[in-house]
Amino acid sequence: MFYIYKTSCISPQSSYGSPALSELVASAGNKLMAQEPVYSGIPPGILRRMGKAVRIGIGAALPLIADKQETQGIIIGTANGGMEDCIKFLNQIIEYDEGKLTPTNFVQSTPNAIAGQLGLMQSNKGYNITHSNRGLSFENALMDVDMLLAENKNAKYLVGAVDEISAYNFRIEWLGGWYKSEDSSNLNLFENESDGSIAGEGAAMFLAGNEKQGSICRLTDIHFFQTDSAGVVKEALTKFLAKHLPSGKSPDLFMSGENGDRRMQKYYEACTGSLAANTPVLSFKQMCGEYPTASSFGAWAACEILRTQEIPMHMLRTSSSTSNTPISSIFIYNTYKGNQHSFMLLEK
């Protein structure tokens, strides 16, 4: 696959700039809202017209592409884009009786607004694309980068994912039973055994290329598929690990996308049951909440752990010891709504 040189993340936690992840920021109203920084790199005239998804996406990306010559393309994954702005525009159609409408909300609502705006702001005329594949949007973006780097050996690409909490989407997902009906907190997300999770949002960005020098880690492989069978997930995991690890060996850490929804638990238990009994298990969705591209936050958190060799205690789901042991490989498993699944293996 490819190497990751820089990362940046805007999330509900203190992840932007100099990350401080030791303390878990609490949710409110079954939502984990992104902590937006001061957007010093975005001109005020442009900033005030941006929807939230565009703001956090561009805000997370700009620190990685300050050198305009370094990035040959921009690849973004998002399931919903700026849904809030889309709903505003649709409401204006009714409000103004299909009369003269401001195009700002429409322009900011399209899924490719983030990648397009980044290209315009950085005068980047290279490859620019957005992948919208629901819970596998980020994974498709990563696969795209891998194919690009196979063709362009010396290139570097910005790849990432963005999704926001919109009032419209939150209501639809809540009615669909994907968010908890009772008041819940991320501080005890895994103690409340009921249907649904808590809503999240965020933007995670990565600078990727083929050269090992100066890299944080390597994305060794990615695999994604659709099924509703825990047995199929277990079989796929066994084949994936056998391809990359010696027989009987497990990754140093298993990062689980558990989200507190008891309906999803069978998939994660199928995976942990296939690993060595002493493999430490971490979780990350108590930090970012559930959203279609939450796996991008998991990948960012894994990069941080490999970079710092430190694990926030609130991420640990098992009592397996991780002290005094260098962390060189992290396996991430995530499922979205129990039918879209992805594996990622990151190695130092």
For each residue, the residues with C-beta under 8 A, 3 or more apart:
1: 142 146 218 219 220 221 222
2: 145 146 149 208 209 210 218 219
3: 208 209 210 211 212 215 216 217 218 219
4: 7 206 207 208 215 216 217 218 219 303 346
5: 156 207 208 209 214 215 216
6: 63 64 206 207 216
7: 4 64 204 205 206 207 216 300 303 304
8: 16 60 61 63 64 204 205
9: 15 16 19 60 202 203 204 205 297 300
10: 15 16 34 35 36 37 56 59 60 202 203
11: 15 16 34 35 201 202 203 204 287 288 297 300
12: 25 27 32 33 34 35 200 201 202 287 288 289
13: 19 21 24 25 35 287 288
14: 19 20 21 23 25 35
15: 9 10 11 19 21 35 202 300
16: 8 9 10 11 19 35 37 59 60
17: 37
18:
19: 9 13 14 15 16 304
20: 14 23
21: 13 14 15 287 301 304 312
22: 312 313
23: 14 20
24: 13 186 187 286 287 312 314
25: 12 13 14 32 35 287
26: 185 186 187
27: 12 30 31 32 184 185 186 187 198 289
28: 31 33
29: 183
30: 27 179 180 183 184 198 199
31: 27 28 165 170 198 199 200 289
32: 12 25 27 186 198 199 200 201 287 288 289
33: 12 28 165 201
34: 10 11 12 52 56 164 201 202 203
35: 10 11 12 13 14 15 16 25
36: 10 39 52 55 56 59
37: 10 16 17 59
38:
39: 36 42 47 55 58 59
40:
41: 59 62 63
42: 39 46 47 50 55 58 59 62 121
43: 46 47
44: 47 48
45: 48 49
46: 42 43 49 50 117 121
47: 39 42 43 44 50 55
48: 44 45
49: 45 46 104 108
50: 42 46 47 54 55 58 108 117
51: 54 55 82 84 85 105 108 109 113 164
52: 34 36 55 56 82 84 164 201
53: 56 57 78 80 81 82 83 84 85 113 114 162 163 164 203
54: 50 51 57 58 82 108 113 114 117
55: 36 39 42 47 50 51 52 58 59
56: 10 34 36 52 53 59 60 162 164 201 202 203
57: 53 54 60 61 76 78 114 118 160 162 203 205
58: 39 42 50 54 55 61 62 114 117 118 121
59: 10 16 36 37 39 41 42 55 56 62 203
60: 8 9 10 16 56 57 63 160 162 203 204 205
61: 8 57 58 64 65 74 114 118 158 160 203 205
62: 41 42 58 59 65 66 118 121
63: 6 8 41 60 66
64: 6 7 8 61 71 158 205 206 207
65: 61 62 68 70 71 74 118 122 124 158 207
66: 62 63
67: 70 71
68: 65 71 122 123 124
69:
70: 65 67 156 207
71: 64 65 67 68 74 122 124 126 156 157 158 207
72: 126 127 152 155 156 157
73: 124 126 127 128 129 148 155 157 158
74: 61 65 71 115 118 119 124 126 127 128 129 157 158
75: 115 127 128 129 130 131 141 144 145 148 157 158 159 160
76: 57 112 114 115 118 129 130 131 141 159 160 161 162
77: 130 131 132 133 137 138 139 140 141 142 159 160 161 162 293 296
78: 53 57 81 111 114 130 131 132 137 161 162 163 292 293
79: 132 133 134 135 137 163 291 292 293
80: 53 83 111 132 163 164 166 169 292
81: 53 78 86 109 110 111 112 113 114 130 132
82: 51 52 53 54 85 86 108 109 110 111 113 164
83: 53 80 86 87 109 164 166 168 169
84: 51 52 53 87 88 109 164 166 167 168
85: 51 53 82 88 89 104 105 106 108 109
86: 81 82 83 89 90 105 106 109
87: 83 84 90 91 166 167 168
88: 84 85 91 92 105 109
89: 85 86 92 93 101 105 106 109
90: 86 87 93 94
91: 87 88 94 95
92: 88 89 95 96 101 102 105
93: 89 90 96 98 101
94: 90 91 97
95: 91 92
96: 92 93 99 100 101
97: 94
98: 93
99: 96
100: 96
101: 89 92 93 96 106
102: 92 105
103: 106 107
104: 49 85 107 108
105: 51 85 86 88 89 92 102 108 109
106: 85 86 89 101 103 109 110
107: 103 104 110 113
108: 49 50 51 54 82 85 104 105 113
109: 51 81 82 83 84 85 86 88 89 105 106 113
110: 81 82 106 107 113
111: 78 80 81 82 114 130 132
112: 76 81 115 116 129 130
113: 51 53 54 81 82 107 108 109 110 116 117
114: 53 54 57 58 61 76 78 81 111 117 118 130 162
115: 74 75 76 112 118 119 128 129 130
116: 112 113 119 120 128
117: 46 50 54 58 113 114 120 121
118: 57 58 61 62 65 74 76 114 115 121 122 124 128 158
119: 74 115 116 122 123 124 125 126 128
120: 116 117 123
121: 42 46 58 62 117 118
122: 65 68 71 118 119
123: 68 119 120
124: 65 68 71 73 74 118 119 128
125: 119
126: 71 72 73 74 119
127: 72 73 74 75 148 157
128: 73 74 75 115 116 118 119 124
129: 73 74 75 76 112 115 144
130: 75 76 77 78 81 111 112 114 115
131: 75 76 77 78 137 138 140 141 144
132: 77 78 79 80 81 111 137
133: 77 79 136 137 139 140
134: 79 137 292 336 340
135: 79 292 293 295 334 335 336 337 340
136: 133 139 140 224 336 340 342
137: 77 78 79 131 132 133 134 140 141 161 292 293
138: 77 131 141 142 160 161 293 295 296 299
139: 77 133 136 142 143 222 224 295 342 344
140: 77 131 133 136 137 143 144 224
141: 75 76 77 131 137 138 144 145 159 160 161
142: 1 77 138 139 145 146 159 219 222 344
143: 139 140 146 147 222
144: 75 129 131 140 141 147 148 159
145: 2 75 141 142 148 149 157 159 208
146: 1 2 142 143 149 150 222
147: 143 144 150 151
148: 73 75 127 144 145 151 152 155 157
149: 2 145 146 152 153 155 157 208 209 210
150: 146 147
151: 147 148
152: 72 148 149 155
153: 149 210
154: 209 210
155: 72 73 148 149 152 209 210
156: 5 70 71 72 207 208 209
157: 71 72 73 74 75 127 145 148 149 207 208 209
158: 61 64 65 71 73 74 75 118 205 206 207 208
159: 75 76 77 141 142 144 145 205 206 208
160: 57 60 61 75 76 77 138 141 203 204 205 206 296
161: 76 77 78 137 138 141 203 204 293 295 296
162: 53 56 57 60 76 77 78 114 202 203 293
163: 53 78 79 80 201 202 291 292 293
164: 34 51 52 53 56 80 82 83 84 201
165: 31 33 169 170 199 200 201 291
166: 80 83 84 87 169 170
167: 84 87 170 171
168: 83 84 87 171 172
169: 80 83 165 166 172 173
170: 31 165 166 167 173 174 179 199
171: 167 168 174 175
172: 168 169 175 176
173: 169 170 176 178 179 199
174: 170 171 177 178 179 181 196
175: 171 172
176: 172 173
177: 174 181 195 196
178: 173 174 196 197 261 290 337
179: 30 170 173 174 196 197 198 199 290
180: 30 183 184 192 194 195 196 197 198 260
181: 174 177 194 195 196
182: 192 194
183: 29 30 180
184: 27 30 180 188 189 192 198 260
185: 26 27 188 189 198
186: 24 26 27 32 189 198 286 287 289
187: 24 26 27 286
188: 184 185 191 192
189: 184 185 186 192 197 198 259 260 285 286
190: 258 260 283 286 317
191: 188
192: 180 182 184 188 189 260
193: 262
194: 180 181 182 260 261 262
195: 177 180 181 261 262 263
196: 174 177 178 179 180 181 260 261
197: 178 179 180 189 259 260 261 285 289 290
198: 27 30 31 32 179 180 184 185 186 189 259 260 289 290
199: 30 31 32 165 170 173 179 289 290 291
200: 12 31 32 165 285 288 289 290 291 294 297
201: 11 12 32 33 34 52 56 163 164 165 288 289 291
202: 9 10 11 12 15 34 56 162 163 288 291 294 296 297
203: 9 10 11 34 53 56 57 59 60 61 160 161 162 296
204: 7 8 9 11 60 160 161 293 296 297 299 300
205: 7 8 9 57 60 61 64 158 159 160
206: 4 6 7 64 158 159 160 299 300 303
207: 4 5 6 7 64 65 70 71 156 157 158
208: 2 3 4 5 145 149 156 157 158 159 219
209: 2 3 5 149 154 155 156 157 215
210: 2 3 149 153 154 155
211: 3 214 215
212: 3 215 218
213:
214: 5 211
215: 3 4 5 209 211 212 218
216: 3 4 5 6 7 303 306 307
217: 3 4 302 303 306 307 346 347 348
218: 1 2 3 4 212 215 346 347 348
219: 1 2 3 4 142 208 222 299 344 345 346
220: 1 244 329 345 346 347
221: 1 240 243 244 343 344 345
222: 1 139 142 143 146 219 342 343 344 345
223: 236 240 342 343
224: 136 139 140 340 341 342 343
225: 232 236 341
226: 339 340 341
227: 232 233 339 341
228: 338 339
229: 232 233
230: 233 234 266 267 269 270
231: 234 235 270
232: 225 227 229 235 236
233: 227 229 230 236 237 267 270 271 335 341
234: 230 231 237 238 270 271 273 274
235: 231 232 238 239
236: 223 225 232 233 239 240 341 343
237: 233 234 240 241 270 271 274 333 343
238: 234 235 241 242 274
239: 235 236 242 243
240: 221 223 236 237 243 244 343 345
241: 237 238 244 245 250 251 274 331
242: 238 239 245 247
243: 221 239 240
244: 220 221 240 241 345
245: 241 242 249 250 251 329
246: 249
247: 242
248: 276
249: 245 246 276
250: 241 245 254 275 276 279 331
251: 241 245 254 275 279 329 330 331 345
252: 279 280 325 326 327 328 329 330
253: 279 280 281 282 302 305 311 322 327 329 330 331
254: 250 251 271 272 275 279 280 281 282 330 331 333
255: 281 282 283 284 298 301 302 330 331 332 333
256: 268 271 272 281 282 283 284 317 333
257: 268 283 284 285 294 295 298 332 333 334 335
258: 190 264 265 268 283 285 317
259: 189 197 198 264 285 289 290 294
260: 180 184 189 190 192 194 196 197 198 285 286
261: 178 194 195 196 197 264 265 290
262: 193 194 195 265
263: 195 266 338
264: 258 259 261 267 268 335 338
265: 258 261 262 268 269
266: 230 263 269 270
267: 230 233 264 270 271 333 335 338 341
268: 256 257 258 264 265 271 272 333 335
269: 230 265 266 272 273
270: 230 231 233 234 237 266 267 273 274
271: 233 234 237 254 256 267 268 274 275 333
272: 254 256 268 269 275 279 281
273: 234 269 270
274: 234 237 238 241 270 271
275: 250 251 254 271 272 279
276: 248 249 250 279
277:
278: 320
279: 250 251 252 253 254 272 275 276 318 320
280: 252 253 254 311 316 318 320 321 322
281: 253 254 255 256 272 316 317 318 320
282: 253 254 255 256 311 315 316 317
283: 190 255 256 257 258 286 315 317
284: 255 256 257 287 288 294 297 298 301 315
285: 189 197 200 257 258 259 260 288 289 290 294
286: 24 186 187 189 190 260 283 314 315
287: 11 12 13 21 24 25 32 186 284 297 301 314 315
288: 11 12 13 32 200 201 202 284 285 291 294 297
289: 12 27 31 32 186 197 198 199 200 201 259 285 294
290: 178 179 197 198 199 200 259 261 285 294
291: 79 163 165 199 200 201 202 288 294
292: 78 79 80 134 135 137 163 336
293: 77 78 79 135 137 138 161 162 163 204 296
294: 200 202 257 259 284 285 288 289 290 291 297 298 334 336
295: 135 138 139 161 257 298 299 332 334 342 344
296: 77 138 160 161 202 203 204 293 299 300
297: 9 11 200 202 204 284 287 288 294 300 301
298: 255 257 284 294 295 301 302 332 334 344
299: 138 204 206 219 295 296 302 303 332 344 346
300: 7 9 11 15 204 206 296 297 303 304
301: 21 255 284 287 297 298 304 305 315
302: 217 253 255 298 299 305 306 330 332 344 346
303: 4 7 206 216 217 299 300 306 307 346
304: 7 19 21 300 301 307 308
305: 253 301 302 308 309 310 311 327 330
306: 216 217 302 303 309 327 328 330 346 348
307: 216 217 303 304
308: 304 305
309: 305 306 326 327
310: 305
311: 253 280 282 305 315 316 322 327
312: 21 22 24 315
313: 22 316
314: 24 286 287
315: 282 283 284 286 287 301 311 312
316: 280 281 282 311 313 319 322
317: 190 256 258 281 282 283
318: 279 280 281
319: 316
320: 278 279 280 281
321: 280 325
322: 253 280 311 316 325 327
323:
324:
325: 252 321 322
326: 252 309 348
327: 252 253 305 306 309 311 322 330 348
328: 252 306 347 348
329: 220 245 251 252 253 345 346 347 348
330: 251 252 253 254 255 302 305 306 327 345 346 347
331: 241 250 251 253 254 255 343 344 345
332: 255 257 295 298 299 302 342 343 344 345 346
333: 237 254 255 256 257 267 268 271 341 342 343
334: 135 257 294 295 298 341 342
335: 135 233 257 264 267 268 338 339 340 341 342
336: 134 135 136 292 294 339 340 341
337: 135 178 340
338: 228 263 264 267 335
339: 226 227 228 335 336
340: 134 135 136 224 226 335 336 337
341: 224 225 226 227 233 236 267 333 334 335 336
342: 136 139 222 223 224 295 332 333 334 335
343: 221 222 223 224 236 237 240 331 332 333
344: 139 142 219 221 222 295 298 299 302 331 332
345: 219 220 221 222 240 244 251 329 330 331 332
346: 4 217 218 219 220 299 302 303 306 329 330 332
347: 217 218 220 328 329 330
348: 217 218 306 326 327 328 329
